[in-house]
Each structure stands twice: as C-alpha cells, then as structure tokens.
Amino acid sequence: MSDADQANADIPGLSFEQALGELEKIVAELESGQAPLERSIEMYERGAALKAHCEKRLEAARLRVEKIVVGPQGPSGVGPADFN
C-alpha cells in the first residue's frame, strides 16, 4: 500500500457531509497558496479521493431515491412536480 493509499484509508468510512467538509477545507487551503509544494500535492491527492468518495455517495443516494420513486410496481406517482 502506497503512502497516499494509507493516508486515504479512512475515506470509505466518512459520511458524505464529513468528506465534503474536509474537501472544502482542502480547496480553501490550496487556493490560499500558502502550503508548501509537497503538502499541496498530498492535499490534492486526498482531495481527489474525497471527491470520488462524495460522487460515489451521491450516486448511491440517487439510486435509492430512484427505487423509492419507481418502486417494484413501477412509478408510484411520487416525483418532481409538474409545473406546466
């Protein structure tokens, strides 16, 4: 396992909100330009892993909502409002 893999080993256990919060902190620190190069690279690697984790969590949530809306017997009538 590489150093980056070890540093990111905790990410699968993070909630979406925890991962997003940490990602926002990383982005702010990187945007400040104050971190040394090596630290910036480490943060970028962790940020990329956090982004992928958040995307995975969002996709899982989308699929769960889709199952609720569609259900085993087809559409349940619950879905976005039609404003036309």
Secondary structure as a PSIPRED ss2 file (coil, helix, strand):
# PSIPRED VFORMAT (PSIPRED V4.0)

   1 M C   1.000  0.000  0.000
   2 S C   1.000  0.000  0.000
   3 D H   0.000  1.000  0.000
   4 A H   0.000  1.000  0.000
   5 D H   0.000  1.000  0.000
   6 Q H   0.000  1.000  0.000
   7 A H   0.000  1.000  0.000
   8 N C   1.000  0.000  0.000
   9 A C   1.000  0.000  0.000
  10 D C   1.000  0.000  0.000
  11 I H   0.000  1.000  0.000
  12 P H   0.000  1.000  0.000
  13 G H   0.000  1.000  0.000
  14 L C   1.000  0.000  0.000
  15 S C   1.000  0.000  0.000
  16 F H   0.000  1.000  0.000
  17 E H   0.000  1.000  0.000
  18 Q H   0.000  1.000  0.000
  19 A H   0.000  1.000  0.000
  20 L H   0.000  1.000  0.000
  21 G H   0.000  1.000  0.000
  22 E H   0.000  1.000  0.000
  23 L H   0.000  1.000  0.000
  24 E H   0.000  1.000  0.000
  25 K H   0.000  1.000  0.000
  26 I H   0.000  1.000  0.000
  27 V H   0.000  1.000  0.000
  28 A H   0.000  1.000  0.000
  29 E H   0.000  1.000  0.000
  30 L H   0.000  1.000  0.000
  31 E H   0.000  1.000  0.000
  32 S H   0.000  1.000  0.000
  33 G C   1.000  0.000  0.000
  34 Q C   1.000  0.000  0.000
  35 A C   1.000  0.000  0.000
  36 P C   1.000  0.000  0.000
  37 L H   0.000  1.000  0.000
  38 E H   0.000  1.000  0.000
  39 R H   0.000  1.000  0.000
  40 S H   0.000  1.000  0.000
  41 I H   0.000  1.000  0.000
  42 E H   0.000  1.000  0.000
  43 M H   0.000  1.000  0.000
  44 Y H   0.000  1.000  0.000
  45 E H   0.000  1.000  0.000
  46 R H   0.000  1.000  0.000
  47 G H   0.000  1.000  0.000
  48 A H   0.000  1.000  0.000
  49 A H   0.000  1.000  0.000
  50 L H   0.000  1.000  0.000
  51 K H   0.000  1.000  0.000
  52 A H   0.000  1.000  0.000
  53 H H   0.000  1.000  0.000
  54 C H   0.000  1.000  0.000
  55 E H   0.000  1.000  0.000
  56 K H   0.000  1.000  0.000
  57 R H   0.000  1.000  0.000
  58 L H   0.000  1.000  0.000
  59 E H   0.000  1.000  0.000
  60 A H   0.000  1.000  0.000
  61 A H   0.000  1.000  0.000
  62 R H   0.000  1.000  0.000
  63 L H   0.000  1.000  0.000
  64 R H   0.000  1.000  0.000
  65 V H   0.000  1.000  0.000
  66 E H   0.000  1.000  0.000
  67 K H   0.000  1.000  0.000
  68 I H   0.000  1.000  0.000
  69 V H   0.000  1.000  0.000
  70 V H   0.000  1.000  0.000
  71 G C   1.000  0.000  0.000
  72 P C   1.000  0.000  0.000
  73 Q C   1.000  0.000  0.000
  74 G C   1.000  0.000  0.000
  75 P C   1.000  0.000  0.000
  76 S C   1.000  0.000  0.000
  77 G C   1.000  0.000  0.000
  78 V C   1.000  0.000  0.000
  79 G C   1.000  0.000  0.000
  80 P C   1.000  0.000  0.000
  81 A C   1.000  0.000  0.000
  82 D C   1.000  0.000  0.000
  83 F C   1.000  0.000  0.000
  84 N C   1.000  0.000  0.000
